[in-house]
Amino acid sequence: MIDIDPQHARLSGDETLPEVGLGLLLREADQSFNRLLRGKLAEHGVTFGQFQHLRHLWAEDGLTQVEISRRIGIEKASSTSIVESLERAGWILRERDGSDRRKIRIVLTADGRGLEARLWDCARDTNRVAAQGFRPAEMAALFAGLTRVIENLKAGR
C-alpha cells in the first residue's frame, strides 16, 4: 500500500490538489496493475515484455525489431533478448525483407497468432479487476483525467 507522509499530503491553497501524491498514486496503480497482469500472463508462459512485442505484431505482423522497439518505447538492444525468446518459443520467425535484404522482419507463427485471444483475455480481466466499483461515468472521467495528466507532463506544463 502507498505510504504518503500526511505532512506533505495536505491540500494546496485551492484545497483541490495534494502537494505530493499524484505521482505516487500513479506509480502504485501502475505497479499493482502490472503485477496482476504479469501473473496472468505467466500462467500462459509469457512475460510482460513478450506480450508487449506480440501485441504490436498482432496489430501489424512483419514489423522490424526497430519498429517494434520504437512503438513500445524501448531501445533495440533491450528488445533483442525478448525477440530471441519469442523465436525460441516458436511464436515468431525472422525473415529477410523481400525488397530490402538488410531488413529483417519479425513474423508471427501460427502458435504466436494462437496466443492472441488468451493473452488479450488476461489484459481484459486485469482491466475488469481495476475497474471494479466504478460507474461508467467515473471510468470516463478517470480516462479523461489521466489523458490530461499525460498531455500536461509531455508539454511540461
N, C-alpha and C positions, 0 to 999 in steps of 0.2 A: 504494500500500500504506500501511496505517496505521503511524504512527510514534509509539510511546509511549515516553516517557522512562523508561529502566529504573529510575531512582531512584524514580519515582512509581508504577511498576507492581508494586512489591513487594507481597507479601501482607500483609493487615492481621493483627491479633493472632490471629484464629481460623484463619489460614492458608487461608482458602477464598475470600476476596474481595479482588481488587486494589483498592488505594486509588483509583486512577484507571484508567479504561479502558472500563467498560461503555458509557457514552455514546458514546465514540469508536468502539467496535466497532459499536454500533448504527447510528451515522451512516455509517460506512464501508459496512456491509452495505446500508443504505438507498440510498446513492448508487450503489453498484455494481449493485444490483438495478434501480434506476430507469434507469440509463444503458443497460443491456441492453434493458429493456422499451421505453424511448423509441426505441431504434434499430429494434427490431422493428416498432413502431407506425409509424415514419416510412416504412418500406417500403410501407405502405398509404396514405401521405399524411395520416396522422393524428397530431396532437400528443398528449402526455400529458394536457393539460388538456381537449382534446376527448374523449378516451377516458373521462376521469372523468365528464364530463357525459353522454355517451352511455350509459355503464353504468347510470346511475340511470334514464335513460329506457327502456332495455331492460327494467329491472325493473318500472318503473311509468311508462308513457307518459302524457303530458299533464300533467306537473308544471309548476308555475310556476318562473320563474327564481329566485325567493326560496327555494322549496322545494329546488331542486337545490343552490343555494349553501349552504344550511344542512346538507344531507346530506354535501356534500363538506368543509365546514368552512372556506369562504372567504366574503368579503364579496360582496354582489350586484354591486358595481361591478367587482370582479375578474372576475366571470363574464360581464359584458356583451360584451367583445370576443370571448370564446370562443363565446358563443351566436351572435353575428353571423357568425363564421367558419363555424360549423356550418350556418347558413342559406345563406350564400354557396355553400358546397359542395353544397347541395341535400340535406343529411341531415336537416334539421328544418324545420318551418314554425311560425310563431307564429300562434295563433288566439285570438280573444276567447272567454272563458268564457261558456257559454250562460246560466248563472244569475247570474253577477256580471260584468258587462261591463267592470269596472275591471281584472279579472284577465286576463292573457294566458298561455295555456297553450302549452307547447312540445311539439310533436307530431312524432314520427318520420315521415319519408317512407319509401317502400319502399327507397330507396337507403340510408338511415340504418339501417333494420332489417337490410338485407343485409350490413352490416359486422359484425354481431354475432358470427357464428361465427368469422370470420377474426381479429377482434381478441381474442376470448377465447382463441383458439389461441395468439396472441402471449403472453398472460398465462400460460397453462398451460406453454408452452415455457420461459418465464423461470423459473417455479417449478420446473420439472424440472431446469434447469441449477443453480439454487440448492440443490436437494435432493440433488444427485449425491453419492454416497458415504455418505449417511445411511441407516441401517436404519430401518424403520417406527417402532420404539420410540424411537429417537433423535429422529425428527421429532416424535413425540407429546410427548416431554419438552421439546423446543425450543419448541413451540407453548405448552405449559403454562407454561414458564418466562417466555416473552415476555408471555403474558397476565398473569402475576403482576406482572411489571415495570410494565406499563401500569396495572394496578389500583393498585399501590403509589404510582406517580407521580401518578395522578389523586387519590388520597386524601391525598397529601402526607406519606406516612409515611417 
